Amino acid sequence: MTNLLKPTFVALALAVAAAASPAAAEQWKRPTAHGGELTREVTRDGRVYSGETTRTGPNGGTYSSNSTCFDGVVDRCKRSFSATGPEGQTVSGTAYAARGPYRVRQAGAVTGPNGNTVVGVRRFWRR
């Protein structure tokens, strides 16, 4: 092999080995500044990332979120979330995002405690 092809071959071999590696997971927990607790878990399986977040406030409110992202030329993510306040009122929703080299597209829906749903869409150019 010529010297020019060796770095390309090595980089390609490392990329294939990284893609074939088993899922990697990481989890951590920490107290928040106002007396609550935050727990996160992130899992990576090739080009797919998944995560869960749970936040508990000092007054009994909770927030939980699940997300899945695909890492590629256009990064795509889906997130669902729900929050319950100290008096039992619940807010839930979903959010979708696609981020490419030039544009970002986002869409989402939020359902409030009274059952009303708000839908939003946003598109913009990246700088």
C-alpha positions in Angstrom: 0.0 0.0 0.0 1.1 3.5 -0.6 1.4 5.9 2.3 -1.7 7.8 1.0 -3.9 4.8 1.3 -2.8 3.6 4.7 -4.5 6.4 6.7 -7.7 6.0 4.8 -7.7 2.3 5.3 -7.0 2.6 9.0 -9.8 5.2 9.4 -12.2 3.0 7.6 -11.3 0.0 9.7 -11.8 2.0 12.9 -15.2 3.3 11.7 -16.4 -0.3 11.0 -15.1 -1.5 14.4 -16.8 1.3 16.2 -20.1 0.7 14.4 -20.0 -3.0 15.3 -19.3 -2.4 19.0 -21.9 -3.4 21.6 -24.3 -0.9 23.1 -22.7 1.5 25.6 -24.7 2.8 28.5 -24.1 5.5 31.1 -26.2 6.5 34.1 -25.8 9.1 36.8 -27.8 10.8 39.6 -27.2 14.1 41.3 -29.0 16.5 43.6 -30.3 19.7 42.0 -29.6 23.2 43.3 -33.1 23.6 44.9 -33.2 20.3 46.8 -34.6 17.9 44.2 -32.9 15.0 42.3 -31.9 14.5 38.7 -31.4 11.0 37.2 -30.2 10.4 33.6 -29.4 7.3 31.6 -27.9 7.4 28.1 -27.5 4.4 25.8 -25.7 4.3 22.5 -26.1 1.4 20.0 -24.1 2.3 16.9 -25.7 5.4 15.5 -28.8 5.4 17.7 -28.8 7.2 21.0 -31.5 6.7 23.6 -32.0 8.5 26.9 -34.2 8.9 29.9 -34.3 11.8 32.3 -36.2 12.0 35.6 -36.3 15.1 37.7 -38.0 15.3 41.1 -38.5 18.6 42.8 -38.4 19.4 46.5 -42.2 20.1 46.5 -43.1 16.8 44.9 -43.3 17.8 41.3 -41.8 15.3 38.7 -40.6 15.6 35.2 -39.7 12.6 33.0 -38.5 12.5 29.4 -37.6 9.7 26.9 -35.7 10.5 23.7 -34.2 8.6 20.8 -31.8 10.1 18.2 -30.3 8.9 15.0 -26.8 10.3 14.2 -26.3 10.8 10.5 -25.9 13.5 7.8 -29.3 14.6 9.0 -29.6 14.1 12.8 -33.2 13.0 13.7 -34.6 13.0 17.3 -37.9 12.2 18.9 -38.6 13.1 22.5 -41.7 12.5 24.7 -42.1 14.1 28.1 -44.5 14.4 30.9 -44.6 16.6 34.1 -46.8 16.5 37.1 -47.0 19.4 39.5 -47.2 19.3 43.3 -51.0 19.6 43.0 -51.3 16.7 40.5 -51.7 18.8 37.3 -50.1 17.0 34.4 -48.6 18.3 31.2 -47.3 16.0 28.4 -46.1 16.2 24.9 -43.9 15.0 22.1 -41.2 16.8 20.1 -39.5 15.9 16.8 -36.4 17.5 15.3 -34.3 17.0 12.1 -31.0 18.9 11.9 -29.1 18.8 8.6 -26.0 20.7 7.4 -28.1 23.7 6.3 -31.6 23.6 7.9 -33.3 22.6 11.1 -36.9 21.4 11.3 -38.8 21.0 14.5 -42.4 20.0 15.4 -44.1 19.3 18.6 -47.3 19.0 20.5 -48.0 19.8 24.2 -51.2 18.8 26.1 -52.0 20.9 29.2 -53.7 19.9 32.4 -57.1 20.9 31.0 -56.8 18.7 27.9 -56.1 21.4 25.4 -53.3 20.6 22.9 -51.0 23.1 21.2 -49.0 22.1 18.1 -46.0 24.0 16.7 -43.7 23.8 13.7 -40.5 25.6 13.2 -38.0 25.7 10.3 -34.9 27.8 10.0 -31.5 28.0 8.3 -28.4 27.1 10.3 -25.7 29.7 10.5 
